[in-house]
Amino acid sequence: MTHAHELPIEERLRHSGLRPTRQRVALADLLFAKGDRHLTVEELHEEAVTAGVPVSLATVYNTLHQFTEAGLIRVLAVESAKTYFDTNVSDHHHFFVEGENHVLDIPVSNIAIGNLPEPPEGMEIAHVDVIIRLRPRKG
């Protein structure tokens, strides 16, 4: 059985309900080529420019949000000024290194979450994100 993440980029996009346009394929190639990553819109745009992909910052932003809606990536809101997009959509949590703006994965098995509140009527908990903020020790 082939999993969606093992398919060629064009097929992954189609499988997710997205038309594999030239820009989507180019951005997906950059995004998924290096394994699990955490990138901002600006970082992916910089990679695209460096790779010679003619794409605007707005197009990168829109494409990442389309990928999120299609379930290819997930949004990770670490701080209000910056949104990271995570290529690993499995259940897991994160370390965030303050001052370096660096995000690291924590396997979900390393954290136990209990005593969650009952969701409001007609709602269910979709996901719990734990972000542990790190900084260098002083002294």
Accessible surface in RSA format (square Angstrom, percent):
REM  Atomic radii and reference values for relative SASA: ProtOr
REM  Chains: A
REM  Algorithm: Lee & Richards
REM  Probe-radius: 1.40
REM  Slices: 20
REM RES _ NUM      All-atoms   Total-Side   Main-Chain    Non-polar    All polar
REM                ABS   REL    ABS   REL    ABS   REL    ABS   REL    ABS   REL
RES MET A   1   210.37 108.9 131.12  86.8  79.24 188.7 108.84  92.5 101.52 134.5
RES THR A   2    84.29  60.0  60.07  60.9  24.22  57.7  24.92  33.5  59.37  89.8
RES HIS A   3    90.05  49.2  86.72  60.3   3.34   8.5  64.79  66.8  25.26  29.4
RES ALA A   4    42.41  39.0  33.03  51.0   9.39  21.4  33.77  47.6   8.64  22.9
RES HIS A   5   121.49  66.4 105.34  73.2  16.15  41.3  72.51  74.7  48.98  57.0
RES GLU A   6   104.09  59.8  70.86  53.6  33.23  79.1  34.87  67.4  69.23  56.5
RES LEU A   7    48.76  27.2  41.04  29.4   7.72  19.4  41.57  29.2   7.18  19.3
RES PRO A   8    85.34  62.2  72.29  65.9  13.05  47.4  84.94  70.1   0.40   2.5
RES ILE A   9    25.60  14.6  22.51  16.8   3.08   7.4  22.51  16.2   3.08   8.4
RES GLU A  10    72.60  41.7  72.60  54.9   0.00   0.0  27.01  52.2  45.59  37.2
RES GLU A  11    76.62  44.0  76.10  57.6   0.52   1.2  21.71  42.0  54.91  44.8
RES ARG A  12    28.34  11.9  27.93  14.2   0.41   1.0   2.49   3.4  25.85  15.7
RES LEU A  13     1.50   0.8   1.50   1.1   0.00   0.0   1.50   1.1   0.00   0.0
RES ARG A  14   130.78  54.9 113.10  57.7  17.69  42.1  50.13  68.5  80.65  48.9
RES HIS A  15   128.65  70.3  95.44  66.3  33.21  84.9  63.98  65.9  64.67  75.3
RES SER A  16    30.44  25.7   7.03   9.4  23.42  53.9   9.63  20.5  20.82  29.2
RES GLY A  17    68.61  84.6   0.00   N/A  68.61  84.6  36.55 100.3  32.06  71.8
RES LEU A  18    26.57  14.8  23.07  16.5   3.50   8.8  25.30  17.8   1.28   3.4
RES ARG A  19   172.64  72.5 162.53  82.9  10.10  24.1  70.46  96.3 102.17  61.9
RES PRO A  20    30.34  22.1  12.02  11.0  18.32  66.6  12.02   9.9  18.32 113.9
RES THR A  21    36.81  26.2  31.17  31.6   5.65  13.5  32.88  44.2   3.93   5.9
RES ARG A  22   167.34  70.3 150.51  76.7  16.83  40.1  89.13 121.8  78.21  47.4
RES GLN A  23    54.70  30.6  54.03  39.5   0.67   1.6  10.12  21.6  44.58  33.8
RES ARG A  24    41.97  17.6  41.97  21.4   0.00   0.0   3.92   5.4  38.04  23.1
RES VAL A  25    23.24  15.3  23.24  21.0   0.00   0.0  23.24  20.2   0.00   0.0
RES ALA A  26    22.87  21.0  16.45  25.4   6.42  14.6  21.86  30.8   1.01   2.7
RES LEU A  27     0.33   0.2   0.33   0.2   0.00   0.0   0.33   0.2   0.00   0.0
RES ALA A  28     0.77   0.7   0.77   1.2   0.00   0.0   0.77   1.1   0.00   0.0
RES ASP A  29    66.46  46.6  63.52  63.2   2.94   6.9  24.97  58.8  41.49  41.4
RES LEU A  30    35.58  19.8  33.39  23.9   2.19   5.5  35.10  24.7   0.48   1.3
RES LEU A  31     0.15   0.1   0.15   0.1   0.00   0.0   0.15   0.1   0.00   0.0
RES PHE A  32    30.56  15.3  14.60   9.0  15.95  41.5  15.09   9.1  15.47  44.3
RES ALA A  33    81.59  75.0  38.56  59.5  43.02  97.9  50.97  71.8  30.62  81.1
RES LYS A  34   141.81  69.2 111.14  68.2  30.68  73.0  84.73  76.3  57.09  60.8
RES GLY A  35    43.26  53.4   0.00   N/A  43.26  53.4  38.63 106.0   4.63  10.4
RES ASP A  36    92.27  64.6  62.73  62.4  29.54  69.9  12.79  30.1  79.48  79.3
RES ARG A  37    31.15  13.1  26.07  13.3   5.08  12.1  14.51  19.8  16.64  10.1
RES HIS A  38    31.98  17.5  14.30   9.9  17.68  45.2   8.45   8.7  23.53  27.4
RES LEU A  39    12.52   7.0  12.52   9.0   0.00   0.0  12.52   8.8   0.00   0.0
RES THR A  40     2.01   1.4   2.01   2.0   0.00   0.0   0.76   1.0   1.24   1.9
RES VAL A  41    14.41   9.5  13.96  12.6   0.45   1.1  13.96  12.1   0.45   1.2
RES GLU A  42   101.11  58.0  96.62  73.1   4.49  10.7  54.80 106.0  46.32  37.8
RES GLU A  43    69.89  40.1  66.40  50.2   3.49   8.3  34.62  67.0  35.27  28.8
RES LEU A  44     0.07   0.0   0.07   0.1   0.00   0.0   0.07   0.1   0.00   0.0
RES HIS A  45    44.13  24.1  44.13  30.7   0.00   0.0  27.38  28.2  16.75  19.5
RES GLU A  46   121.66  69.8 118.43  89.6   3.23   7.7  35.94  69.5  85.72  70.0
RES GLU A  47    39.86  22.9  35.12  26.6   4.73  11.3  27.52  53.2  12.34  10.1
RES ALA A  48     0.00   0.0   0.00   0.0   0.00   0.0   0.00   0.0   0.00   0.0
RES VAL A  49    87.65  57.7  74.43  67.4  13.22  31.9  76.55  66.5  11.09  30.1
RES THR A  50   117.17  83.3  84.03  85.2  33.14  79.0  73.42  98.6  43.75  66.1
RES ALA A  51    61.23  56.3  22.41  34.6  38.83  88.3  35.16  49.5  26.08  69.1
RES GLY A  52    61.12  75.4   0.00   N/A  61.12  75.4  35.94  98.6  25.18  56.4
RES VAL A  53    22.91  15.1  19.47  17.6   3.45   8.3  20.89  18.1   2.03   5.5
RES PRO A  54    95.67  69.7  75.90  69.2  19.77  71.9  90.10  74.4   5.57  34.6
RES VAL A  55    15.61  10.3   0.00   0.0  15.61  37.6   4.44   3.9  11.17  30.3
RES SER A  56    59.95  50.7  47.34  63.2  12.60  29.0  49.26 104.9  10.69  15.0
RES LEU A  57    80.46  44.8  76.79  54.9   3.68   9.2  76.79  53.9   3.68   9.9
RES ALA A  58    65.12  59.9  55.40  85.5   9.71  22.1  62.47  88.0   2.65   7.0
RES THR A  59    37.04  26.3  34.83  35.3   2.21   5.3  13.93  18.7  23.11  34.9
RES VAL A  60     0.00   0.0   0.00   0.0   0.00   0.0   0.00   0.0   0.00   0.0
RES TYR A  61   112.66  52.6 112.66  64.1   0.00   0.0  73.61  55.3  39.05  48.1
RES ASN A  62    76.60  52.8  73.99  71.5   2.61   6.3  15.57  37.5  61.03  59.0
RES THR A  63     5.59   4.0   5.59   5.7   0.00   0.0   0.00   0.0   5.59   8.4
RES LEU A  64     0.11   0.1   0.11   0.1   0.00   0.0   0.11   0.1   0.00   0.0
RES HIS A  65    62.49  34.2  62.01  43.1   0.48   1.2  43.45  44.8  19.03  22.1
RES GLN A  66    64.00  35.8  60.28  44.1   3.71   8.8  24.43  52.0  39.57  30.0
RES PHE A  67     0.00   0.0   0.00   0.0   0.00   0.0   0.00   0.0   0.00   0.0
RES THR A  68    35.47  25.2  25.84  26.2   9.62  22.9  25.84  34.7   9.62  14.6
RES GLU A  69   158.68  91.1 123.52  93.4  35.17  83.7  45.97  88.9 112.71  92.0
RES ALA A  70    29.91  27.5   2.56   4.0  27.34  62.2  13.03  18.3  16.88  44.7
RES GLY A  71    47.55  58.6   0.00   N/A  47.55  58.6  32.00  87.8  15.55  34.8
RES LEU A  72    16.55   9.2  11.16   8.0   5.39  13.5  13.57   9.5   2.98   8.0
RES ILE A  73     2.85   1.6   0.03   0.0   2.82   6.8   0.03   0.0   2.82   7.6
RES ARG A  74    31.85  13.4  31.41  16.0   0.44   1.1  29.49  40.3   2.36   1.4
RES VAL A  75    55.21  36.3  40.16  36.4  15.04  36.2  40.16  34.9  15.04  40.8
RES LEU A  76     1.61   0.9   1.04   0.7   0.57   1.4   1.61   1.1   0.00   0.0
RES ALA A  77    74.34  68.4  54.53  84.2  19.80  45.1  54.60  76.9  19.73  52.3
RES VAL A  78     4.18   2.8   0.10   0.1   4.09   9.8   0.50   0.4   3.69  10.0
RES GLU A  79    61.34  35.2  49.22  37.2  12.12  28.9  22.03  42.6  39.31  32.1
RES SER A  80   129.08 109.1  80.50 107.4  48.58 111.9  59.82 127.4  69.26  97.0
RES ALA A  81    97.33  89.5  56.70  87.5  40.63  92.4  67.73  95.4  29.61  78.4
RES LYS A  82    65.42  31.9  61.92  38.0   3.51   8.3  34.46  31.0  30.96  33.0
RES THR A  83    54.11  38.5  46.71  47.4   7.40  17.6  16.49  22.1  37.62  56.9
RES TYR A  84     3.42   1.6   3.42   1.9   0.00   0.0   3.04   2.3   0.38   0.5
RES PHE A  85     1.21   0.6   1.08   0.7   0.13   0.3   1.08   0.7   0.13   0.4
RES ASP A  86     0.00   0.0   0.00   0.0   0.00   0.0   0.00   0.0   0.00   0.0
RES THR A  87    13.09   9.3   1.78   1.8  11.31  27.0   1.77   2.4  11.32  17.1
RES ASN A  88    24.68  17.0  21.79  21.1   2.89   7.0   3.33   8.0  21.35  20.6
RES VAL A  89    77.57  51.0  56.27  50.9  21.31  51.3  56.27  48.9  21.31  57.8
RES SER A  90    63.41  53.6  51.88  69.2  11.53  26.6  52.91 112.7  10.51  14.7
RES ASP A  91    89.12  62.4  76.57  76.2  12.55  29.7  15.95  37.5  73.17  73.0
RES HIS A  92     5.85   3.2   5.68   3.9   0.17   0.4   5.68   5.9   0.17   0.2
RES HIS A  93     4.93   2.7   4.71   3.3   0.22   0.6   4.15   4.3   0.78   0.9
RES HIS A  94     0.80   0.4   0.80   0.6   0.00   0.0   0.12   0.1   0.68   0.8
RES PHE A  95    63.40  31.7  63.40  39.3   0.00   0.0  63.40  38.4   0.00   0.0
RES PHE A  96     4.14   2.1   4.14   2.6   0.00   0.0   4.14   2.5   0.00   0.0
RES VAL A  97    19.42  12.8  19.42  17.6   0.00   0.0  19.42  16.9   0.00   0.0
RES GLU A  98    63.56  36.5  57.70  43.7   5.86  13.9  21.37  41.3  42.19  34.4
RES GLY A  99    81.77 100.8   0.00   N/A  81.77 100.8  41.93 115.1  39.84  89.2
RES GLU A 100   113.50  65.2  86.46  65.4  27.03  64.4  39.36  76.1  74.14  60.5
RES ASN A 101    57.65  39.8  48.84  47.2   8.81  21.2   6.86  16.5  50.79  49.1
RES HIS A 102    88.06  48.1  86.77  60.3   1.29   3.3  55.06  56.7  32.99  38.4
RES VAL A 103     9.83   6.5   0.00   0.0   9.83  23.7   0.00   0.0   9.83  26.6
RES LEU A 104    73.16  40.7  71.51  51.2   1.64   4.1  73.16  51.4   0.00   0.0
RES ASP A 105    54.33  38.1  31.71  31.6  22.61  53.5  21.73  51.1  32.60  32.5
RES ILE A 106     9.23   5.3   8.36   6.2   0.87   2.1   9.23   6.6   0.00   0.0
RES PRO A 107    76.24  55.6  69.12  63.0   7.12  25.9  76.24  62.9   0.00   0.0
RES VAL A 108    67.00  44.1  62.97  57.0   4.02   9.7  62.97  54.7   4.02  10.9
RES SER A 109   101.00  85.3  61.34  81.9  39.66  91.4  54.74 116.6  46.26  64.8
RES ASN A 110   103.67  71.5  68.32  66.0  35.35  85.1  19.74  47.5  83.93  81.1
RES ILE A 111    44.04  25.1  28.04  20.9  16.00  38.6  33.15  23.9  10.89  29.5
RES ALA A 112   106.21  97.7  69.47 107.2  36.74  83.6  75.92 106.9  30.29  80.2
RES ILE A 113    70.26  40.0  33.71  25.1  36.56  88.1  37.27  26.8  33.00  89.5
RES GLY A 114    55.90  68.9   0.00   N/A  55.90  68.9  32.34  88.7  23.57  52.8
RES ASN A 115   160.53 110.7 118.52 114.5  42.01 101.2  37.64  90.6 122.89 118.8
RES LEU A 116    84.02  46.8  58.20  41.6  25.81  64.9  58.29  40.9  25.73  69.2
RES PRO A 117   103.11  75.1  88.98  81.1  14.13  51.4 100.96  83.4   2.15  13.3
RES GLU A 118   162.89  93.5 138.39 104.7  24.51  58.3  64.21 124.2  98.68  80.6
RES PRO A 119    43.35  31.6  25.65  23.4  17.70  64.3  30.97  25.6  12.38  76.9
RES PRO A 120    99.26  72.3  86.05  78.4  13.21  48.0  98.15  81.0   1.11   6.9
RES GLU A 121   176.68 101.4 144.86 109.6  31.82  75.8  70.86 137.1 105.83  86.4
RES GLY A 122    79.47  98.0   0.00   N/A  79.47  98.0  42.90 117.7  36.57  81.9
RES MET A 123   128.58  66.6 109.61  72.5  18.96  45.1  86.15  73.2  42.42  56.2
RES GLU A 124   148.95  85.5 128.78  97.4  20.17  48.0  44.50  86.1 104.45  85.3
RES ILE A 125    81.99  46.7  51.90  38.7  30.09  72.5  56.87  41.0  25.12  68.2
RES ALA A 126   101.20  93.1  61.83  95.4  39.37  89.6  68.66  96.7  32.55  86.2
RES HIS A 127    70.60  38.6  41.10  28.6  29.49  75.5  37.25  38.4  33.35  38.8
RES VAL A 128    45.51  29.9  36.96  33.5   8.55  20.6  39.99  34.7   5.53  15.0
RES ASP A 129    73.44  51.4  45.00  44.8  28.44  67.2  13.39  31.5  60.05  59.9
RES VAL A 130    37.88  24.9  34.72  31.4   3.16   7.6  37.88  32.9   0.00   0.0
RES ILE A 131    48.23  27.4  22.02  16.4  26.21  63.2  22.02  15.9  26.21  71.1
RES ILE A 132    67.77  38.6  64.82  48.3   2.95   7.1  67.77  48.8   0.00   0.0
RES ARG A 133   115.21  48.4  89.09  45.4  26.12  62.2  38.52  52.6  76.69  46.5
RES LEU A 134    64.35  35.8  60.89  43.6   3.46   8.7  64.35  45.2   0.00   0.0
RES ARG A 135   165.95  69.7 143.71  73.3  22.24  52.9  36.29  49.6 129.66  78.6
RES PRO A 136    94.54  68.9  78.71  71.7  15.83  57.5  90.35  74.6   4.19  26.0
RES ARG A 137   234.68  98.5 201.59 102.8  33.10  78.8  80.34 109.8 154.35  93.5
RES LYS A 138   181.47  88.5 146.16  89.7  35.31  84.1  96.67  87.0  84.80  90.3
RES GLY A 139   124.28 153.3   0.00   N/A 124.28 153.3  64.44 176.8  59.84 134.0
END  Absolute sums over single chains surface
CHAIN  1 A     9019.2       6750.0       2269.3       4979.9       4039.3
END  Absolute sums over all chains
TOTAL          9019.2       6750.0       2269.3       4979.9       4039.3
